[in-house]
Amino acid sequence: MPLRNSSSRYGSVSKTFHWLTVLLILVDFLIGLVAGDLPHDTPAQIKWAFTVFSLHKTLGIVLLGLALMRILWAVIQPKPRPLHPERRYENLLAETIHWLLYLSLIIIPLSGWLEHATTTGFAPIWWPFGQSLPFIPKSETLQGIFAAWHGITTSLLEIVVFLHVAGALKHWLIDRDHTMARMLPGNPLMADLPAPDHSDRPPLRPAVLAIGIYALVLFAGSIAGLLFSEGGDIVTAQATQPQPPLPEPAATGNSAGHQWVVTDGTLELSIRQFGKEVKGNFSDWSANISFAPLPEPTGRQGHVTVDVNIRSLSLGSVTQQAMGFDFFAADTYPTARFDADIMPITDGFAAKGTLTLKGVTQPLNFPFALTITDGVAQMSGQISLNRLDYGIGANLPDESSLGFDVVVTVALTARKAAE
């Protein structure tokens, strides 16, 4: 069997590319289906789910490389002529489907790779070249768009594969010609066809149609991804039962007349998952701050109460999992509160009080640095919390899958309120 194509049949290289691609698509598709339904209740289940997802992603990268080699080979090879050149519309449909297949082989794994690059805290690709892509930032919005691309183009591929197989079966069972046999192993006996002169069909029309279809599909995916990332169920879901009452803020004493208004700030956290750092942040929180330049007789210089909307947490691809009952239980406990007195210490200040999270109240001493210039305060601090103290991830009692320490970092700018 010849290696190269001819005007009437495919060579062994094209056939190998074709059937190897079919095998990888089928295997990776099934792995992706299985991975999406795996439980995440125990450390062993989480580790297995990560392994399966890593396999799915790694095979996707292999498929992308194979697709590029296959397309390059197809470009430099003659394409066997249609056995029925008079069937213009049927040939146009077949060529368009081929172009859609080629585009799918590139866009589906590439969109999955882009989705992976925009997220943190999930299964890695098994290769030594890193997990990020140049010019692709970590972004929940981009992650939503690329995830939508990956899903909608996979659905398009299912339709295209169905049409491709249906066409092959038509040639085999109805037309009874050698169209399907040209891609099967072996070297079927058939007459050579004249080399194509491209005078009977416009070669660019199927490509233009396929590109147009894909442009519409990706546009629809972008809209769906934006809608999900900005208004999906992670953000808008309501608590299924009322949260137990939070502790009342402590009295503010003499510092009550010295109120400060937060103008900017960040509330971030990081944790290690399977040995890798995962970073996140809360986008919705408020702070009620009083602070006097001189301490009260008790030594206190102020008071702070911080309320945090748990559902505003963004934690990469594990955001939704973090909202679940075993972790933050955001449906039941949608708000966390830190209530503390501000006390001077040797090298700065400390907010000494309690943190109520997931219905558990624990004492917390939060040291921080503070500078005040012309009525503008700059504050920054960091503390490490043990997630088990608040019943977070209690089903993961060791650090092999999820670390105990959660590092919380706070930075804010505040201005003194007008008296």
C-alpha distance (Angstrom), angle and dihedral (degrees) to the residues before:
residue distance angle dihedral
M1 . . .
P2 3.82 . .
L3 3.81 119.8 .
R4 3.81 95.8 -137.4
N5 3.78 131.0 61.4
S6 3.77 124.0 -106.0
S7 3.78 131.9 -162.1
S8 3.81 90.2 -90.6
R9 3.80 107.3 34.1
Y10 3.81 145.4 20.6
G11 3.79 121.1 -105.6
S12 3.79 126.1 -127.0
V13 3.83 93.6 -96.5
S14 3.82 92.9 56.7
K15 3.80 90.9 45.1
T16 3.80 91.8 50.7
F17 3.80 91.4 49.5
H18 3.80 90.6 47.9
W19 3.81 98.7 50.6
L20 3.79 94.9 38.5
T21 3.80 88.3 53.1
V22 3.81 90.9 49.2
L23 3.81 90.4 51.4
L24 3.81 94.2 48.4
I25 3.81 93.1 46.7
L26 3.79 91.9 50.8
V27 3.81 94.7 46.0
D28 3.81 95.3 44.3
F29 3.80 92.4 45.5
L30 3.81 91.4 53.1
I31 3.81 91.7 46.0
G32 3.81 89.9 51.6
L33 3.81 91.3 51.3
V34 3.79 91.9 49.7
A35 3.82 93.6 45.2
G36 3.79 93.0 54.7
D37 3.81 92.3 57.8
L38 3.81 99.3 43.9
P39 3.83 116.3 120.1
H40 3.82 122.1 -117.3
D41 3.81 100.3 -161.7
T42 3.80 102.6 112.8
P43 3.82 134.0 33.8
A44 3.81 90.2 -109.3
Q45 3.82 91.7 51.5
I46 3.81 92.4 47.9
K47 3.80 91.6 48.7
W48 3.81 91.0 49.1
A49 3.83 91.6 48.2
F50 3.81 89.8 51.5
T51 3.81 90.3 50.5
V52 3.80 93.0 50.5
F53 3.82 92.8 47.0
S54 3.81 90.4 48.1
L55 3.79 89.5 52.4
H56 3.81 90.4 49.6
K57 3.81 92.4 50.7
T58 3.80 94.4 44.2
L59 3.80 92.6 50.4
G60 3.80 87.5 49.0
I61 3.80 90.5 57.9
V62 3.82 89.9 47.3
L63 3.80 89.0 50.6
L64 3.81 91.1 50.8
G65 3.80 91.2 53.2
L66 3.79 91.8 46.2
A67 3.82 90.8 48.9
L68 3.80 92.1 52.8
M69 3.81 91.0 50.9
R70 3.80 91.0 46.6
I71 3.80 93.0 50.6
L72 3.80 91.8 46.6
W73 3.81 89.7 52.1
A74 3.80 91.1 48.0
V75 3.82 90.8 52.2
I76 3.80 94.2 55.4
Q77 3.82 94.8 42.2
P78 3.81 130.6 77.8
K79 3.78 111.5 -109.1
P80 3.82 115.4 -129.9
R81 3.78 111.1 -108.7
P82 3.80 121.4 -111.9
L83 3.80 112.2 -94.6
H84 3.81 89.1 -137.1
P85 3.83 106.7 40.6
E86 3.81 90.7 167.1
R87 3.85 90.5 68.2
R88 3.77 93.7 81.6
Y89 3.82 99.6 168.5
E90 3.78 93.6 43.3
N91 3.80 90.0 51.1
L92 3.81 90.9 46.6
L93 3.82 89.9 53.4
A94 3.79 92.0 47.0
E95 3.81 92.5 50.1
T96 3.80 91.8 46.6
I97 3.81 89.8 52.1
H98 3.79 89.9 50.9
W99 3.80 90.6 52.9
L100 3.81 90.7 47.7
L101 3.79 88.7 52.4
Y102 3.80 91.8 51.2
L103 3.82 92.0 48.1
S104 3.81 90.8 47.4
L105 3.81 91.7 52.2
I106 3.80 88.2 58.5
I107 3.81 104.8 33.1
I108 3.82 99.6 44.5
P109 3.82 97.6 55.7
L110 3.81 91.2 35.3
S111 3.82 92.2 53.6
G112 3.80 89.5 48.2
W113 3.80 89.5 51.1
L114 3.81 90.9 48.9
E115 3.81 90.8 49.4
H116 3.80 89.6 50.8
A117 3.82 92.0 49.3
T118 3.83 93.3 53.2
T119 3.82 94.9 52.6
T120 3.78 135.9 67.2
G121 3.75 133.6 -151.5
F122 3.75 103.6 36.0
A123 3.78 143.2 103.0
P124 3.82 112.8 -47.4
I125 3.79 128.1 -132.4
W126 3.81 108.9 -108.7
W127 3.77 101.4 -119.9
P128 3.82 137.6 92.6
F129 3.81 98.7 -115.0
G130 3.80 100.2 87.0
Q131 3.78 132.0 -106.3
S132 3.82 101.3 -97.4
L133 3.78 133.8 79.0
P134 3.83 127.0 -140.9
F135 3.82 114.2 -95.5
I136 3.85 91.9 5.8
P137 3.83 109.3 115.7
K138 3.78 127.3 -160.5
S139 3.79 101.3 -94.9
E140 3.78 133.5 156.3
T141 3.81 90.1 -152.4
L142 3.80 93.2 53.0
Q143 3.78 90.1 43.3
G144 3.80 89.6 55.8
I145 3.82 91.9 49.5
F146 3.81 95.2 47.6
A147 3.81 91.9 44.1
A148 3.81 88.8 53.5
W149 3.81 90.0 48.6
H150 3.79 90.6 51.2
G151 3.78 92.9 49.5
I152 3.80 99.2 43.0
T153 3.81 94.8 44.5
T154 3.80 90.0 49.3
S155 3.81 87.9 55.1
L156 3.81 89.5 48.8
L157 3.81 89.7 50.9
E158 3.80 90.2 53.8
I159 3.81 89.5 55.6
V160 3.80 92.9 45.0
V161 3.80 93.1 48.6
F162 3.80 89.7 50.0
L163 3.82 90.8 52.5
H164 3.82 91.3 45.2
V165 3.81 92.7 51.5
A166 3.80 91.4 43.3
G167 3.80 90.2 53.7
A168 3.80 92.0 49.2
L169 3.81 91.1 50.3
K170 3.80 90.3 48.7
H171 3.79 90.6 55.7
W172 3.80 90.8 47.0
L173 3.81 101.8 42.1
I174 3.82 104.4 26.4
D175 3.80 108.4 23.1
R176 3.84 92.1 32.0
D177 3.80 91.5 -154.3
H178 3.81 133.2 134.5
T179 3.83 98.2 -99.8
M180 3.79 93.6 108.1
A181 3.79 93.8 36.9
R182 3.80 90.8 60.1
M183 3.85 89.6 70.7
L184 3.81 97.3 40.5
P185 3.82 121.6 95.6
G186 3.76 114.6 -86.6
N187 3.78 133.3 38.8
P188 3.84 110.7 -80.5
L189 3.78 117.9 -153.6
M190 3.78 108.9 -109.0
A191 3.74 137.6 139.0
D192 3.79 119.6 -93.3
L193 3.78 114.7 -109.2
P194 3.79 125.1 -141.5
A195 3.78 116.2 -95.3
P196 3.81 112.0 -92.9
D197 3.76 117.9 -100.6
H198 3.84 93.7 -171.8
S199 3.78 90.9 -132.9
D200 3.81 94.6 117.8
R201 3.82 99.5 55.4
P202 3.80 136.3 27.6
P203 3.83 103.9 -114.8
L204 3.80 95.4 -155.2
R205 3.80 98.3 53.3
P206 3.85 96.7 80.2
A207 3.81 91.1 46.7
V208 3.81 91.9 49.8
L209 3.80 91.0 48.8
A210 3.79 92.4 48.8
I211 3.81 93.1 47.4
G212 3.81 90.2 48.6
I213 3.80 91.7 51.4
Y214 3.78 91.1 49.2
A215 3.80 92.2 47.7
L216 3.81 89.9 55.6
V217 3.80 92.1 45.9
L218 3.81 93.5 49.8
F219 3.80 91.0 46.3
A220 3.81 90.2 53.5
G221 3.80 89.5 46.7
S222 3.81 91.2 51.5
I223 3.80 91.7 52.7
A224 3.81 91.3 47.8
G225 3.80 91.2 47.6
L226 3.80 92.9 50.6
L227 3.80 92.1 48.2
F228 3.80 91.3 50.4
S229 3.81 96.2 46.2
E230 3.82 93.6 46.5
G231 3.79 101.1 36.6
G232 3.78 108.8 11.9
D233 3.77 126.8 136.2
I234 3.80 92.1 -91.8
V235 3.79 90.6 69.0
T236 3.77 103.6 32.1
A237 3.81 103.5 39.1
Q238 3.80 113.4 117.4
A239 3.77 128.7 -140.1
T240 3.79 112.7 -87.5
Q241 3.81 91.7 -145.6
P242 3.81 132.9 17.6
Q243 3.77 118.0 -86.1
P244 3.80 115.0 -116.5
P245 3.83 111.2 -102.7
L246 3.77 114.0 -81.1
P247 3.81 117.9 -128.7
E248 3.77 115.1 -87.7
P249 3.81 114.8 -105.5
A250 3.77 113.9 -101.3
A251 3.80 120.2 -106.0
T252 3.78 112.2 -85.5
G253 3.84 98.5 -141.9
N254 3.79 120.1 -167.7
S255 3.80 92.7 -17.5
A256 3.80 90.6 67.5
G257 3.79 90.5 94.2
H258 3.78 92.0 57.6
Q259 3.81 102.6 71.4
W260 3.78 124.5 172.6
V261 3.81 128.6 -158.2
V262 3.80 119.8 -146.1
T263 3.81 111.0 -129.5
D264 3.81 99.7 174.9
G265 3.78 138.7 0.4
T266 3.78 151.6 139.1
L267 3.79 132.8 -132.4
E268 3.79 110.4 -164.6
L269 3.77 137.4 170.0
S270 3.78 137.0 -169.9
I271 3.79 134.0 -166.9
R272 3.79 136.1 173.4
Q273 3.79 116.8 -111.0
F274 3.81 116.7 -173.3
G275 3.80 87.8 -17.5
K276 3.82 95.5 -52.1
E277 3.80 125.9 107.0
V278 3.80 116.6 -114.2
K279 3.79 117.7 -165.6
G280 3.78 129.0 -161.9
N281 3.78 142.3 159.8
F282 3.80 142.2 -150.9
S283 3.80 113.3 -122.7
D284 3.83 97.3 -171.6
W285 3.81 119.1 56.7
S286 3.79 137.6 120.2
A287 3.79 134.4 -153.8
N288 3.81 128.5 -155.6
I289 3.80 105.1 -159.9
S290 3.81 132.9 -177.5
F291 3.80 119.8 178.3
A292 3.81 131.5 168.5
P293 3.80 125.1 -160.9
L294 3.81 91.2 -127.6
P295 3.83 127.4 45.5
E296 3.79 123.5 -111.8
P297 3.80 119.7 -118.0
T298 3.80 87.8 -90.9
G299 3.80 89.5 58.3
R300 3.79 93.5 -110.0
Q301 3.80 119.0 133.4
G302 3.76 99.9 -175.9
H303 3.75 150.0 -32.7
V304 3.80 136.2 -109.9
T305 3.79 132.9 -164.8
V306 3.81 117.6 -173.1
D307 3.82 122.3 -171.4
V308 3.81 117.0 -166.3
N309 3.80 126.5 -163.3
I310 3.81 101.2 -137.8
R311 3.79 92.4 -159.5
S312 3.80 90.7 61.8
L313 3.82 89.5 70.4
S314 3.79 115.8 121.0
L315 3.83 111.3 -163.8
G316 3.76 104.6 162.3
S317 3.78 118.3 -108.7
V318 3.82 92.5 -16.3
T319 3.82 94.7 59.3
Q320 3.78 95.0 107.2
Q321 3.79 92.2 44.7
A322 3.81 89.5 52.6
M323 3.82 89.8 57.7
G324 3.82 91.3 59.0
F325 3.79 128.2 108.7
D326 3.82 94.5 -100.3
F327 3.79 91.9 55.9
F328 3.84 125.2 25.9
A329 3.84 94.8 -14.4
A330 3.80 87.1 -148.1
D331 3.80 94.4 178.2
T332 3.81 90.3 62.5
Y333 3.81 100.1 29.5
P334 3.82 107.0 31.0
T335 3.83 94.9 160.8
A336 3.79 134.5 53.9
R337 3.81 122.7 -165.4
F338 3.79 133.2 -158.0
D339 3.83 111.8 -166.5
A340 3.80 117.5 -180.0
D341 3.78 148.8 147.0
I342 3.80 117.7 -118.1
M343 3.79 110.7 -124.8
P344 3.81 130.5 -179.7
I345 3.81 116.1 -118.5
T346 3.78 133.4 -178.0
D347 3.80 97.8 -85.4
G348 3.79 102.2 23.8
F349 3.76 135.0 -46.0
A350 3.79 139.1 -45.4
A351 3.78 131.7 -153.4
K352 3.83 103.6 -140.3
G353 3.77 116.1 -168.6
T354 3.80 141.6 80.1
L355 3.78 138.0 -51.8
T356 3.79 117.7 -148.3
L357 3.79 111.7 -161.0
K358 3.79 129.2 159.7
G359 3.81 89.3 -4.4
V360 3.82 92.9 -56.0
T361 3.82 121.4 114.8
Q362 3.79 117.7 -156.5
P363 3.82 131.7 171.1
L364 3.79 112.9 -104.3
N365 3.79 131.6 -170.5
F366 3.81 109.1 -165.2
P367 3.83 115.6 -171.8
F368 3.79 117.6 -157.8
A369 3.77 144.0 168.8
L370 3.80 119.7 -117.7
T371 3.79 133.6 -171.8
I372 3.81 124.9 178.4
T373 3.80 121.1 -163.9
D374 3.81 124.5 171.1
G375 3.79 92.8 -19.9
V376 3.81 94.3 -48.0
A377 3.81 118.1 114.5
Q378 3.80 124.6 -157.3
M379 3.81 115.4 -164.0
S380 3.81 131.1 -179.8
G381 3.77 134.4 167.3
Q382 3.78 145.1 150.5
I383 3.78 134.5 -153.1
S384 3.81 137.3 175.0
L385 3.81 118.9 -130.7
N386 3.78 128.8 -169.0
R387 3.79 107.8 -125.3
L388 3.83 91.6 -151.8
D389 3.82 90.4 62.5
Y390 3.81 86.9 69.6
G391 3.80 98.2 37.8
I392 3.81 92.6 -107.4
G393 3.79 112.3 151.8
A394 3.79 92.3 -4.1
N395 3.81 87.5 158.1
L396 3.83 87.0 64.7
P397 3.83 100.3 61.1
D398 3.81 95.8 169.4
E399 3.79 134.6 52.8
S400 3.80 98.6 -119.9
S401 3.80 91.0 98.7
L402 3.82 104.4 15.6
G403 3.79 126.4 20.2
F404 3.79 121.3 -125.4
D405 3.81 95.8 -135.3
V406 3.80 119.3 80.2
V407 3.80 111.4 -170.3
V408 3.81 112.1 -147.8
T409 3.81 118.0 -163.3
V410 3.80 123.1 -169.8
A411 3.79 128.9 -173.5
L412 3.78 125.7 167.8
T413 3.77 144.9 161.8
A414 3.79 120.2 -143.4
R415 3.79 136.8 178.5
K416 3.75 126.6 -149.0
A417 3.77 110.9 -102.8
A418 3.78 118.6 -118.3
E419 3.79 111.6 -98.2
